[in-house]
Amino acid sequence: MTTAPSARPRRERILVVAHRHPDFSLGGGEIAAHTLFQAYRRQPAVERAWFLASADRGRGPTGQIAVRREDEYLWEQGTGDWFMLKAAHRQSVTEQFGDLLRALRPTVLHAHHYAHLGLEFLRIAKQIDPAIRVVLTLHEYMAICHNQGQMIKTNGRLCSRESFDDCRMCFPQHPPEDFWRRKHFIMRHFDAVDAFVSPSEFLRQRYIAWGIEPARITVIENGQPAEEPLPPRPLADGAGRSRFGYFGQSTPFKGLDVLLAALATMTRRERARVVVEVHTTELDGQPEAWRNKLAALREPLARAGCLQWIGPYQPHELRSRMAGVDWVTMPSIWWENSPLVIQEAFLCGRPLLVSDIGGMAEKVRDGVDGLHVPAANPRAWADALLRAADGEVLWDRLRGGIRRPLNHDECAARHLETVLAGA
């Protein structure tokens, strides 16, 4: 008796969708989405992969989709209703986006956000081809929280759970019924998602408490390049591990003001023991009151020599910049999820000082590969900086505790093995 040959395993065709292209926006979510797209292309189980990102070319949301480069597309889309997270150009969701799906014929749609895109594309993908498996990576709490997805109240206090009444306190123009309607609108679109990915257990638990079934959310950390740690920064005789770096965006939620205020609380003798380098994006797009606050803190510290404002950087420059510091700081005042800077610092062999909340406290192990510092507490941050700068013993021990981050190819393989296989 002859046995029928086994069916050839299907190779995936994956369309990765992101809220911005890293050519124009260097946020962690955008970079994570694009590097995963590139890693998918290298996987033997993937036949083809494409990248589609929302773009703003100054013409408004025309709805047009155009080629950026081979296998990469820009969609001139936006968010027309931030409360309900609806697309600005809704017709293009069914027409231009629908036409792209019909042309590419993906087996998987892996979305990394819905900001600047609207929720509708998740549902439309299933309507066009019910066989498409839809995966959504959750990068923050936007579905839960109308305050930019930060889960931080408009009075500055951290928010730990969903509450329609509490949401109304932050946004009094909306009665509780509006927030009920918002949640159920989002939930209906999330019904089209076959599997969710969370880069942290902390964020996963927040979405479980919100209403997503635990079995639908898998934790996979964002990948990093397959590179070796940097050597320690060379020290002069008698010098300590006293150079700290701040890397990333400069929004009010990131706590840069807390770090500068920490330096301001130090005595002149204490400030002489530390140097903080600030590597951050330009402040032009930030609120004027925030820019003024940073300027007032920044100028006397720069004159004192304990602050060096280095400015923005491109991704390829990060490694050389981290080579010049001993510690990386993350003083965010919101929960965070899985900040890219943490994995970048670990890849470079640099221990971190982070706020003791949320995804930061999960990713950095206190006393093992970094230090936890009470969030939004300048004096506690000053004490932590001074403790870290005291000598090499602590730095050597924490550097030795760093675990190698997941690389891009390992990250893509894990998605294929654990998420897409079961979606």
Secondary structure, DSSP 8 states (H G I E B T S, - for coil): -----------EEEEEEESS-TTT---HHHHHHHHHHHHHHT-TTEEEEEEEEE---SS-----EEEEETTEEEE---EEETTTTEESSHHHHHTHHHHHHHHH--SEEEES--TTT-THHHHHHHHH-TT-EEEEE--SSTTT-TTTT--B-TTS-B--S--HHHHHHH-TTS-HHHHHHHHHHHHHHHTT-SEEEESSHHHHHHHHHHT--GGGEEE----B-S----------TT--S-EEEEEE---GGG-HHHHHHHHHHS-HHHHTT-EEEEEE--STTS-HHHHHHHHHHHHHHHHHTSEEE-----GGGHHHHHTT-SEEEE--SS--SS-HHHHHHHHTT--EEEESSHHHHHHS-BTTTEEEE-TT-HHHHHHHHHHHHT-HHHHHHHHHT-----BHHHHHHHIIIIIITT-
